């Protein structure tokens, strides 16, 4: 797919602020063992036969034991979430008819990555050919949120302002403590597996302008480092086709409600960053190396550890991370009617506490997967975004 930066700039020029698109990735599981199984093509074909609306909204993601649902463009958060929850209900109903289960943790705790097959698309063949082991090892599942931002320069500056927010969102969303049949000692093994291994991944540099960003993308193209923009896997990026800022730092969430609340928080962060750009609010350009210190703390200790206030160079309990983001985003949340109610413990904390209580790793995953099936199968409208209160 040719990278057309002029067309991308036009996409941002035509974009509408605060439209929302949601993407959630799920592991496809054997119903007896709950191990990953390569049934994406089976689900895709069944959807094409049984559910045309769902068929248009699912996609493969690297391996045949993974499936993604995409809301498409919603005019606001509530519209996107209502569409996504209905798609989730349909997907889980399809999975039941197809005799598979679906899981939603950032990594599968015990399936062997060597048993998984790369799906046969041009894009993922290029990924496999270019990355080899790095691609094979990446059996991970995440949540992506797109937020419309008008004007390409403005979108780049919004991404710049979100860079120090990324580790905080990661700590809040951490939901992958187990990997390869053991406690990884991390709260987000997905981040270590994907973000720390893939090229052009993690926290991007601060670009300051569309011109500087475009110059870097042109460098990648001219040097044959990439042939399509989706080979830039940053944790936040301007999306060239949609005219959105895409936040990609978070683990998949165990329950539909947790996913809803995290989506709402992310949209609020993007909206507040845009407001701060527009109002010329003071902003300190932090070097990537400092932000990466917080990424490490977030993936290692999650909400059980400490994060850094990078401007003050002080530690603070990560358990208070959400309150900091809620305080920062209070103005736009009030204006947009976005309410956020995160659980007291996130997915990684709950899973590790279950393991510490004496449950086996397989028992923990079975309990978590049952919650996932129950909550996504309900397909209830999201409550995180309420307008006209």
Buried (B, 14 or more C-beta within 10 A) or exposed (E): EEBEBEEBBEBBEEBEBBBBBBBBBBBBBBEEEBBBBBBBEBBBEBBEEBBEEBBEBBBBBBBBBBBBBBBBBBEBBBBBBBBBBBBBBBBBBBBBEBEBBBBBBBBBBBBEBEEBEBBEEEBBEBBBEBBEEBBBBBBBBBBBBBBBBBBBBBBBBBBBBBBBBBBBBBBBBBBBBBBEEEBBEBBBBBBBBBBEBBBBBBBBBBBEEBEEBBEBBEEBBEEEBBBBBBBBBBBBBBBBEBBBBBBBBBBBBBBBBBBBBBBBBBBBBBBBBBBBBEEEEEBEEBEEEBBBEBBBBBBBBBBBBBBBEBEEEEEEEBBEBBEBBBEBBEBBBEEBBBBBEBBEBBBBBBBBEBBEEEBEBBEBBBBBBEBBBEBBBEBBEBBBBBEEE
